[in-house]
């Protein structure tokens, strides 16, 4: 900055400083706008997910994608519960069938043993 020697130079310097002041105010407003945007809950969560997973999450679609992901998790849990119940039912049916087969085989072997014992009694 040069030495100001008259009123004209002073006025020119004031206008220059006022222009710089307006520019800096605009920059500060823009920075504050970016900070507000960055500190929104959706942006914080999407940033955290991006940092943890390495997958870029678009904050505009975050709620929609989050809702879809939540529904997908709920459906998966329901399917797992249904699968377990179905599995237990199948086990019960299979166990019942195995028990019936064992009884049938046992009854066949018992009747064969009884028949053999009767034959031996008749012979002896």
C-alpha positions in Angstrom: 0.0 0.0 0.0 1.4 3.4 -1.0 1.3 6.5 1.1 -1.9 8.4 0.7 -1.2 12.0 -0.1 -4.6 13.6 -0.9 -8.3 13.1 -0.5 -8.8 11.6 -4.0 -6.3 8.8 -3.2 -8.1 8.3 0.2 -11.5 8.0 -1.4 -10.1 5.6 -4.0 -8.5 3.5 -1.3 -11.8 3.5 0.7 -13.7 2.3 -2.4 -11.1 -0.4 -3.0 -11.3 -1.6 0.6 -15.2 -1.5 0.5 -15.0 -3.7 -2.6 -12.7 -6.2 -0.9 -15.0 -6.1 2.2 -18.0 -7.1 0.0 -16.0 -9.9 -1.6 -14.9 -11.3 1.7 -18.5 -11.1 3.0 -19.7 -13.0 0.0 -17.0 -15.6 0.6 -17.8 -15.9 4.3 -21.6 -16.3 3.4 -20.7 -19.0 0.9 -18.5 -20.8 3.5 -21.3 -20.6 6.1 -23.7 -22.0 3.6 -21.4 -25.0 2.9 -20.9 -25.5 6.6 -24.6 -25.6 7.2 -25.0 -28.1 4.4 -22.2 -30.3 5.6 -23.6 -30.4 9.2 -27.1 -31.4 8.2 -27.9 -34.8 9.8 -28.5 -36.5 6.5 -25.1 -35.3 5.2 -23.3 -36.3 8.4 -24.8 -39.8 8.3 -24.1 -40.2 4.5 -20.5 -38.9 5.1 -20.0 -41.4 7.9 -21.3 -44.2 5.8 -19.1 -43.2 2.9 -16.1 -43.0 5.3 -16.8 -46.4 6.8 -17.7 -48.3 3.7 -15.9 -46.4 1.0 -19.2 -46.3 -1.0 -20.2 -42.8 -2.1 -23.7 -42.1 -0.8 -25.7 -39.3 -2.4 -27.3 -37.2 0.3 -30.2 -36.3 -1.9 -31.1 -39.9 -2.4 -30.0 -41.0 1.1 -33.5 -41.0 2.6 -35.0 -42.9 -0.3 -32.1 -45.3 -0.4 -32.2 -45.7 3.4 -35.9 -46.4 3.3 -35.4 -49.0 0.6 -32.5 -50.6 2.5 -34.6 -50.7 5.7 -37.4 -52.4 3.9 -35.0 -54.9 2.4 -33.6 -55.7 5.9 -37.1 -56.1 7.3 -38.0 -58.4 4.5 -34.8 -60.4 4.9 -35.5 -60.8 8.6 -39.1 -62.0 7.9 -37.8 -64.5 5.4 -35.3 -65.8 7.9 -38.0 -66.2 10.5 -40.3 -67.9 8.0 -37.4 -70.1 6.9 -36.6 -71.2 10.4 -40.3 -72.0 11.1 -40.6 -73.8 7.8 -37.4 -75.7 8.6 -38.7 -76.8 12.0 -42.0 -77.9 10.4 -40.1 -80.0 7.8 -37.9 -81.5 10.6 -41.1 -82.4 12.5 -42.6 -84.0 9.4 -39.4 -85.9 8.6 -39.0 -87.0 12.2 -42.6 -88.3 12.2 -42.0 -90.2 9.0 -38.8 -91.7 10.3 -40.6 -92.8 13.5 -43.4 -94.4 11.4 -40.9 -96.2 9.2 -39.1 -97.4 12.4 -42.3 -98.7 13.8 -43.3 -100.4 10.6 -39.9 -102.0 10.2 -40.0 -103.0 13.9 -43.5 -104.5 13.5 -42.3 -106.4 10.4 -39.3 -107.8 12.3 -41.5 -108.5 15.4 -44.0 -110.4 13.3 -41.2 -112.3 11.6 -39.8 -113.2 14.9 -43.2 -114.2 16.3 -43.9 -116.3 13.1 -40.5 -118.0 13.5 -41.2 -118.6 17.2 -44.6 -120.2 16.3 -43.0 -122.4 13.7 -40.5 -123.6 16.2 -43.2 -124.3 18.8 -45.2 -126.3 16.2 -42.1 -128.3 15.2 -41.0 -128.9 18.8 
